[in-house]
């Protein structure tokens, strides 16, 4: 309205935080998830794991910078901030979880063909015969790793939307 000062809009840190979190959780993390899909593993061969890890770690580092920017400016007092901490905490646990994944049984490693088949299954070479070589512990680990990963990803996307509304509402 005439005579009223123009709204300044969100400060630069809000744009930086939002951009970094969107890059982390809507570009890098989903790229890493897609790299781990069976079709991607077949297409990329053994390098799928490096692509998956690289994108996931890039996403977590980018998100880490994004959350640090927000915490240094406003703390964590809102629902959006609390969800963000939960998302980042669970996200950081995923590579730690991955470091403890069960590997193929030792008997499969003793012969070259069995080793290749078991390693392909454990490292993502596909499905077929190699999936029958997975131990029960490995199958349980895979369900846990994927379930946590997908859940965190969905929660992160929802929090990006919430964050957009928080920013719009806070800086009208």
C-alpha positions in Angstrom: 0.0 0.0 0.0 1.2 3.6 -0.6 3.1 5.1 2.3 4.0 1.7 3.8 7.6 0.5 3.6 8.3 -2.3 1.2 8.9 -5.7 2.7 12.6 -6.5 2.7 12.0 -10.2 2.0 13.9 -13.1 3.4 17.6 -12.5 4.4 20.3 -14.1 2.2 20.9 -16.9 4.7 17.3 -18.1 4.2 17.9 -18.4 0.4 21.3 -20.1 1.0 19.7 -22.6 3.5 16.8 -23.4 1.2 18.9 -23.7 -1.9 21.5 -26.0 -0.2 18.8 -28.2 1.4 16.9 -28.5 -1.9 20.1 -29.4 -3.7 21.0 -32.0 -1.1 17.6 -33.6 -0.7 15.9 -33.1 -4.1 19.0 -33.6 -6.4 22.0 -35.3 -4.8 20.3 -37.8 -2.5 17.7 -38.9 -5.0 20.4 -39.3 -7.6 22.2 -41.6 -5.2 19.1 -43.5 -4.6 18.5 -44.0 -8.3 22.1 -45.1 -8.7 21.4 -48.0 -6.3 18.4 -49.2 -8.2 18.8 -52.6 -10.0 18.4 -51.1 -13.5 21.1 -48.5 -12.7 23.4 -51.2 -11.3 23.1 -53.3 -14.4 23.7 -50.3 -16.6 26.7 -48.9 -14.6 28.3 -52.2 -13.6 30.6 -52.1 -10.6 30.9 -48.3 -10.5 27.3 -47.9 -9.3 28.5 -48.1 -5.7 31.0 -45.3 -6.1 28.3 -43.2 -7.8 25.8 -44.0 -5.0 28.2 -43.2 -2.2 29.5 -40.1 -4.0 26.0 -38.6 -4.5 24.8 -39.6 -1.0 27.9 -38.1 0.7 27.7 -34.9 -1.4 24.0 -34.6 -0.4 24.8 -35.1 3.3 27.7 -32.6 3.1 25.6 -30.0 1.3 22.7 -30.6 3.7 25.2 -30.3 6.6 26.2 -26.8 5.4 22.6 -25.9 4.9 21.6 -26.9 8.4 24.6 -25.2 9.9 23.6 -21.9 8.2 20.1 -22.2 9.7 21.2 -23.2 13.2 23.7 -20.3 13.3 21.0 -17.8 12.4 17.8 -19.0 14.2 18.6 -22.2 16.1 16.3 -25.2 16.0 13.1 -24.0 17.8 10.5 -24.7 15.1 8.9 -27.9 14.0 10.7 -27.4 10.6 14.0 -27.2 12.4 13.4 -30.3 14.6 12.4 -32.3 11.5 15.5 -31.1 9.8 17.7 -32.3 12.6 16.0 -35.7 12.6 16.4 -35.9 8.8 20.1 -35.0 8.9 20.7 -37.3 11.9 19.2 -40.3 10.2 20.9 -39.3 7.0 24.3 -39.3 8.6 23.5 -42.8 10.2 23.0 -44.3 6.7 26.7 -44.4 5.7 27.6 -45.6 9.2 25.0 -48.3 8.8 26.5 -49.1 5.3 30.0 -49.6 6.8 28.6 -52.5 8.9 26.7 -54.3 6.1 27.1 -58.0 6.1 29.3 -59.4 3.3 28.9 -62.6 1.3 29.6 -65.9 3.2 33.3 -66.9 3.2 32.6 -70.1 1.4 31.4 -68.1 -1.7 34.7 -66.2 -1.7 36.8 -69.4 -2.1 36.0 -70.0 -5.7 36.4 -67.4 -8.5 32.9 -67.8 -10.1 31.1 -68.0 -6.8 33.1 -65.0 -5.5 32.1 -62.9 -8.6 28.5 -63.9 -8.3 28.3 -63.2 -4.5 30.2 -60.0 -4.8 28.0 -58.8 -7.6 25.0 -59.5 -5.4 26.5 -57.9 -2.3 27.9 -54.9 -4.3 24.9 -54.6 -6.5 25.7 -56.4 -9.7 22.1 -57.3 -10.1 19.8 -60.1 -9.0 19.3 -63.6 -10.3 21.5 -66.3 -8.8 23.5 -63.8 -6.7 20.5 -62.9 -4.5 20.2 -66.5 -3.4 23.8 -66.3 -2.0 22.9 -63.4 0.4 22.8 -64.3 4.0 19.7 -63.7 6.1 21.7 -60.9 7.9 22.4 -59.3 4.6 18.8 -59.4 3.5 17.7 -57.9 6.8 20.3 -55.2 6.5 19.2 -54.4 3.0 15.5 -54.0 4.1 16.6 -51.8 7.0 19.0 -49.6 5.0 16.4 -49.1 2.2 13.5 -48.5 4.5 15.4 -45.9 6.6 16.8 -44.3 3.4 13.4 -44.0 1.7 11.7 -42.8 4.8 14.3 -40.1 5.5 14.1 -39.0 1.8 10.3 -38.6 2.0 10.5 -36.8 5.3 13.1 -34.5 3.9 11.0 -33.6 0.8 8.0 -32.9 3.1 10.2 -30.7 5.3 11.4 -28.8 2.2 7.8 -28.0 1.4 7.2 -27.0 5.1 10.3 -24.8 5.0 9.0 -23.0 1.9 5.8 -22.2 3.7 7.7 -21.1 6.9 9.8 -18.7 4.8 6.9 -17.3 2.9 4.9 -16.8 6.1 7.8 -15.3 8.0 8.9 -12.8 5.5 5.6 -11.3 4.0 
